[in-house]
Amino acid sequence: MEQVVGKVAFITGGASGLGLAMARSFTGAGMKVVIADIEDAALEAARVEFDDTNADVITMKVDVTDRQAMQKAAEDTIAAFGKVHVVCNNAGVALSGNIADMSYKDWDWVTRVNLDGVVNGMVTFINLIKSHGEGGHFVNTASMAGQVGMPGLSVYNTTKFAVVGMSEAMRQDLEPFGIGTSVLCPGFVATDIYTSERNRPDTLGGVEASGFDLAAQQDGDSDPERSEALQNALATMMPAEIIGDMVLHAIQKDEFYILSHTEFKEGVAARGQAISDSFDFWANYRREHNL
Ligand SMILES: NC(=O)c1ccc[n+]([C@@H]2O[C@H](COP(=O)([O-])OP(=O)(O)OC[C@H]3O[C@@H](n4cnc5c(N)ncnc54)[C@H](O)[C@@H]3O)[C@@H](O)[C@H]2O)c1
């Protein structure tokens, strides 16, 4: 979708971090943007920011796990801007810890937002984009955790691998309708993802439940000085603005993978090599056993 001026983008989790960076890049390129998010304060800050720039932006409080709310958001988007061309299924939450310690509430919270939320974005918007015939683009935010399994990230990994798989398949399904697909797989970016539990519903553990602890991901132990460790870590991470611009470029060039963090290239290649080696291992096994 080379020509983006005047096109309409709907971004879930758009009020902070990567989603907000996308909104800034998109409006900078002349697009109209709907920012959908669950967090009131972040939505209000985004509204004020874009009011000041006179960009064509509207903000909506939408929980991506709520299918009726997503449908209503789509209707409100059409009422405001007439059409939708780009949907960024970006809202996400993170949780770390050993899989042995993960409860059903942990699994339910993360899978409902990170996986069901993307499914809801697809089902809500595909036919709306198809119907106007002008083409469009979906950007699904996965993660490097959708490319390689990492210790302490089992729940998050599960959802992000699923989003990568969905994206690879839907790209082929939607191509005939002139609808492109990209899957965003960043490494660490300086956003609020590391305090995701701020949006964790009470029914699924609430804000006091465990969240994303970088130390727990690395060595399995919870860091007692989490906040200091987090601030130090954030200072070393990629700024979100870079990702916003990369996503815009991917939409314009119909580039499928958005792989921003080259430091993960070897790990991803090693995973691919291990899979390839396994084909050889089992081919040998069948030969040796005449199977
Ligand atoms: N920051 C990173 O290092 C990183 C790396 C890889 C992937 N990601 C992914 O990027 C995406 C964006 O995260 P971020 O890093 O910008 O974090 P963030 O916390 O800054 O932004 C996530 C946004 O999603 C919103 N959100 C949470 N639950 C929601 C719900 N149920 N409905 C609607 N909105 C909801 C939050 O309010 C927040 O504004 C996520 O899918 C995340 O998994 C982030």
The ligand as an SDF file (V2000), in Angstrom:
LIG
                    3D

 44 48  0  0  0  0  0  0  0  0999 V2000
    8.4140   -3.5700   24.3090 N   0  0  0  0  0  0  0  0  0  0  0  0
    8.9900   -4.6850   23.9150 C   0  0  0  0  0  0  0  0  0  0  0  0
   10.1590   -4.9630   24.2510 O   0  0  0  0  0  0  0  0  0  0  0  0
    8.2450   -5.6410   23.0390 C   0  0  0  0  0  0  0  0  0  0  0  0
    8.9790   -6.6400   22.3930 C   0  0  0  0  0  0  0  0  0  0  0  0
    8.3170   -7.5150   21.5610 C   0  0  0  0  0  0  0  0  0  0  0  0
    6.9610   -7.3990   21.3880 C   0  0  0  0  0  0  0  0  0  0  0  0
    6.2560   -6.4310   22.0490 N   0  0  0  0  0  0  0  0  0  0  0  0
    4.8170   -6.3630   21.8240 C   0  0  0  0  0  0  0  0  0  0  0  0
    4.4820   -5.0510   21.4320 O   0  0  0  0  0  0  0  0  0  0  0  0
    3.0850   -4.8310   21.6900 C   0  0  0  0  0  0  0  0  0  0  0  0
    2.9110   -3.4640   22.2990 C   0  0  0  0  0  0  0  0  0  0  0  0
    3.5030   -3.4760   23.5800 O   0  0  0  0  0  0  0  0  0  0  0  0
    4.4050   -2.2800   24.1090 P   0  0  0  0  0  0  0  0  0  0  0  0
    5.7620   -2.8010   24.2270 O   0  0  0  0  0  0  0  0  0  0  0  0
    4.1540   -1.0670   23.3440 O   0  0  0  0  0  0  0  0  0  0  0  0
    3.8480   -2.1680   25.6130 O   0  0  0  0  0  0  0  0  0  0  0  0
    2.9640   -1.0110   26.2870 P   0  0  0  0  0  0  0  0  0  0  0  0
    2.5340   -1.5940   27.5980 O   0  0  0  0  0  0  0  0  0  0  0  0
    3.7020    0.2670   26.2860 O   0  0  0  0  0  0  0  0  0  0  0  0
    1.7230   -0.9070   25.3110 O   0  0  0  0  0  0  0  0  0  0  0  0
    0.7350   -1.9290   25.2550 C   0  0  0  0  0  0  0  0  0  0  0  0
   -0.6130   -1.2590   25.1930 C   0  0  0  0  0  0  0  0  0  0  0  0
   -1.6210   -2.2780   25.1520 O   0  0  0  0  0  0  0  0  0  0  0  0
   -2.6910   -1.8420   25.9830 C   0  0  0  0  0  0  0  0  0  0  0  0
   -3.5120   -2.9670   26.4040 N   0  0  0  0  0  0  0  0  0  0  0  0
   -3.2220   -3.9140   27.3320 C   0  0  0  0  0  0  0  0  0  0  0  0
   -4.2620   -4.7490   27.4780 N   0  0  0  0  0  0  0  0  0  0  0  0
   -5.2090   -4.3390   26.6000 C   0  0  0  0  0  0  0  0  0  0  0  0
   -6.5080   -4.7940   26.2750 C   0  0  0  0  0  0  0  0  0  0  0  0
   -7.0480   -5.8700   26.8820 N   0  0  0  0  0  0  0  0  0  0  0  0
   -7.2090   -4.1350   25.3370 N   0  0  0  0  0  0  0  0  0  0  0  0
   -6.6830   -3.0320   24.7180 C   0  0  0  0  0  0  0  0  0  0  0  0
   -5.4770   -2.5460   25.0000 N   0  0  0  0  0  0  0  0  0  0  0  0
   -4.7450   -3.1930   25.9270 C   0  0  0  0  0  0  0  0  0  0  0  0
   -2.0220   -1.1210   27.1290 C   0  0  0  0  0  0  0  0  0  0  0  0
   -2.9080   -0.2460   27.8000 O   0  0  0  0  0  0  0  0  0  0  0  0
   -0.8940   -0.4020   26.4260 C   0  0  0  0  0  0  0  0  0  0  0  0
   -1.2670    0.9030   26.0350 O   0  0  0  0  0  0  0  0  0  0  0  0
    2.6400   -6.0030   22.5550 C   0  0  0  0  0  0  0  0  0  0  0  0
    1.9110   -6.9220   21.7600 O   0  0  0  0  0  0  0  0  0  0  0  0
    3.9430   -6.6040   23.0190 C   0  0  0  0  0  0  0  0  0  0  0  0
    3.7990   -7.9780   23.3320 O   0  0  0  0  0  0  0  0  0  0  0  0
    6.8770   -5.5470   22.8620 C   0  0  0  0  0  0  0  0  0  0  0  0
  1  2  1  0
  2  3  2  0
  2  4  1  0
  4  5  1  0
  4 44  2  0
  5  6  2  0
  6  7  1  0
  7  8  2  0
  8  9  1  0
  8 44  1  0
  9 10  1  0
  9 42  1  0
 10 11  1  0
 11 12  1  0
 11 40  1  0
 12 13  1  0
 13 14  1  0
 14 15  2  0
 14 16  1  0
 14 17  1  0
 17 18  1  0
 18 19  2  0
 18 20  1  0
 18 21  1  0
 21 22  1  0
 22 23  1  0
 23 24  1  0
 23 38  1  0
 24 25  1  0
 25 26  1  0
 25 36  1  0
 26 27  1  0
 26 35  1  0
 27 28  2  0
 28 29  1  0
 29 30  1  0
 29 35  2  0
 30 31  1  0
 30 32  2  0
 32 33  1  0
 33 34  2  0
 34 35  1  0
 36 37  1  0
 36 38  1  0
 38 39  1  0
 40 41  1  0
 40 42  1  0
 42 43  1  0
M  CHG  2   8   1  16  -1
M  END
$$$$
